[in-house]
């Protein structure tokens, strides 16, 4: 994993370089658990300060103490040079300290405007909605997102990224000077993360103090100026400049040892090819989120389902597992068609599902660790009793492999960290030796050490012959752990490609909602309507002479380019190899006599958006290449309504 260079720390007046927030000797105990012990943190105005640590290290506890959600048992807090003794979140907000949590605390039935000014709704006096609207528009304009939120819309209809923007606007409406972002990117797509970082940079440049809590090290390197690292409730590294750190340095502080490679590679005992077809899905439809999904995965293979939040990936998995009614399509296990109407049917056919939401979909909070572990076994078990004895040897083996404490099987699962909970949930399915295991966002909200352990487990079970399907919004994760990726967009599977051909940029473009790609696809249609022939949008890999086609429009009788949307091809296997090799050098004549022009596309930040091509029949008049280039450049300009570039 390569980290991006740290953003430069802004220049501040000498008086502002003293810490705005100082936490020292912080201690907090929950029953018999010591969550924090002598934790310390110093944050300056005008910086983004990373707060890092493994699951259970105390990051969220310290954040909640600073923001007034809970009180500390020991230690001291000071804010702008004055002692801070918070008894509630209201006191923290009045002091200008706000927490932007991963799970937002918005009122779903109220409008965006009402949620932004939610703390004011309970105060005496009359409210001026005109004044509130004016203030809200000013706040969003300051964030550069004035067109991104409909102020009258109900919050329940917003996307995860929009809800988070409401939380940030709510904090700014209170004129918060210290904002704590607790795992803010966990539910965001790569493009939405990009926009959030723009907002965080603006807030930093505005002189606010920002605390950024994240498990994703690539984000830490991108957005933070300094970092403080906790381990087992104690500060083990304080206020280290991010620019002077590497990934290995942070991991060593977090887990106390070297981790080696994060992503596991296939074992030497694994055969060169995957085994027989384990799962085949064809034409799956489950309205309204799943419209037309097809993919297959073989025994011993790890397949990725990639796409943005809302693409229908989770809903497709639920339809396969019997949690969601299917309207059309077929599902086959080892060549045999099945029609699971409920999870118990899917379990009996050898399918396991680790759902995305740990708390709501995977854990029964009133049951012990042992009982949670045995849930899948009970779903498959036939006969009298619970049959736990049949699984005793396998359970002991899994506990050792996953690093789970055998002496805590009768404790509540809720007393475990998020990472340990996830291991228990995965172990639940491994106990019954499934033929197919589907994991939805398997490393969401877990630390780098647990992520590495989960990747190793997935590799081991694939090497043992299990067909594994990983659903993830983390494109780096998909590229690191899978062998193929099926890309979904707007409920449709649009590409099935070898992982070796993909990059994060290519996945982002492939996964873009069809509405987001609409400007480019409309440009292809306009080119063909005006000049005839065919037009395409593709991602080129000149060194390897390979491409991935994102879109293709052709009139009847147009020259055959050999391209189709969502498919990969070698230059030599297309009908336009010469033009692809001479990209951006003007119209090129192919051996068949037809001519093609291939032009690069880049957005305002210089990101590669692929190439646009126009292929015309032999003898057709050639349009001016410079004029076409100007049209392509206009295509990548920010949208005048949303302010977003493609």
Secondary structure as UniProt FT lines:
FT   HELIX           14..17
FT   STRAND          21..30
FT   TURN            31..32
FT   STRAND          33..43
FT   TURN            45..46
FT   STRAND          47..53
FT   TURN            55..56
FT   HELIX           59..66
FT   TURN            67..68
FT   STRAND          74..79
FT   TURN            80..81
FT   STRAND          82..83
FT   HELIX           89..94
FT   TURN            95..96
FT   STRAND          97..100
FT   TURN            108..109
FT   HELIX           112..116
FT   HELIX           118..121
FT   HELIX           129..142
FT   TURN            143..144
FT   TURN            146..147
FT   TURN            151..152
FT   HELIX           155..157
FT   HELIX           160..173
FT   TURN            174..175
FT   STRAND          178..182
FT   TURN            184..187
FT   HELIX           190..205
FT   TURN            206..207
FT   STRAND          209..213
FT   HELIX           217..223
FT   STRAND          226..231
FT   TURN            232..233
FT   STRAND          234..241
FT   HELIX           242..244
FT   HELIX           247..255
FT   TURN            268..269
FT   STRAND          277..286
FT   TURN            287..289
FT   STRAND          290..298
FT   TURN            299..300
FT   STRAND          302..306
FT   TURN            309..310
FT   HELIX           313..320
FT   TURN            321..322
FT   STRAND          328..333
FT   TURN            334..335
FT   STRAND          336..338
FT   HELIX           343..348
FT   TURN            349..350
FT   STRAND          351..354
FT   HELIX           358..362
FT   TURN            365..366
FT   HELIX           369..373
FT   HELIX           375..380
FT   HELIX           388..391
FT   HELIX           392..402
FT   HELIX           406..408
FT   TURN            409..410
FT   HELIX           413..415
FT   HELIX           418..430
FT   TURN            431..433
FT   STRAND          436..440
FT   TURN            442..445
FT   HELIX           448..463
FT   TURN            464..465
FT   STRAND          467..472
FT   HELIX           475..481
FT   STRAND          484..489
FT   TURN            490..491
FT   STRAND          492..498
FT   HELIX           499..501
FT   HELIX           504..511
FT   TURN            514..517
FT   HELIX           518..531
FT   STRAND          534..541
FT   TURN            542..545
FT   STRAND          546..554
FT   TURN            556..557
FT   TURN            565..566
FT   STRAND          568..570
FT   HELIX           571..573
FT   HELIX           577..581
FT   TURN            582..584
FT   STRAND          588..589
FT   TURN            591..592
FT   STRAND          595..602
FT   TURN            604..605
FT   STRAND          608..616
FT   TURN            618..619
FT   HELIX           625..635
FT   TURN            640..642
//
